[in-house]
Amino acid sequence: MPSNALTVIHKFIRRELFDFAERLFRAEPQDCSAISQALEDVTALLFQHAAMEETRLHPMLADADRTLADHLLHDHHRLHDDLERLRAAASTLTANEVDCTERLLQLHLDWNRFLAAYLAHLDEEERSLFAPSLISFLPSLPGLRPCAVSLRVAPSCCACGP
């Protein structure tokens, strides 16, 4: 599939999700505040991305395929709720807890479940939006064009960027 703004942004998001997963996997009790902050940073990215998709893509997608648009929007809400639960768990971590190692492990397992769901959602968006039946719809979307943004820099020139 040729790259466009959405797929480039999704690649950037995947990298950030995996970076956080690795950081969480390696975390020790003394890293609790850093883990909470890192999760807040990832959360901000995901919430911003979802808001941009809901603002820019959802209305046009709904014109082309209301069922698909509503399904993807429902996914956004479900993932938002899952992420809020993760944030709540991370915000209560403290390095001086007796069970901190166990709580970090539980957060890691819960993050992996969230990560799997989020990756499936990104895949479904890309496969759905670039399906032959919707491909003619995409050129009318502002910003969905080939893009040469570096994946290590937050994409600001793209449809879902800042």
Buried (B, 14 or more C-beta within 10 A) or exposed (E): EEBBBBBBBBBBBBEBBEEBBEBBEEBEBEBBEEBBEBBEEBBEBBBBBBEBBBEBBBEBBBEBBEEBBEEBBEBBEEBEEBBEEBBEBBEEBEEEBEEBEEBBBEBBEBBEEBBEBBBEBBEBBBEBBBEEEBEEBBEEBEBBBEBEBEBEEBBEEBBBBE
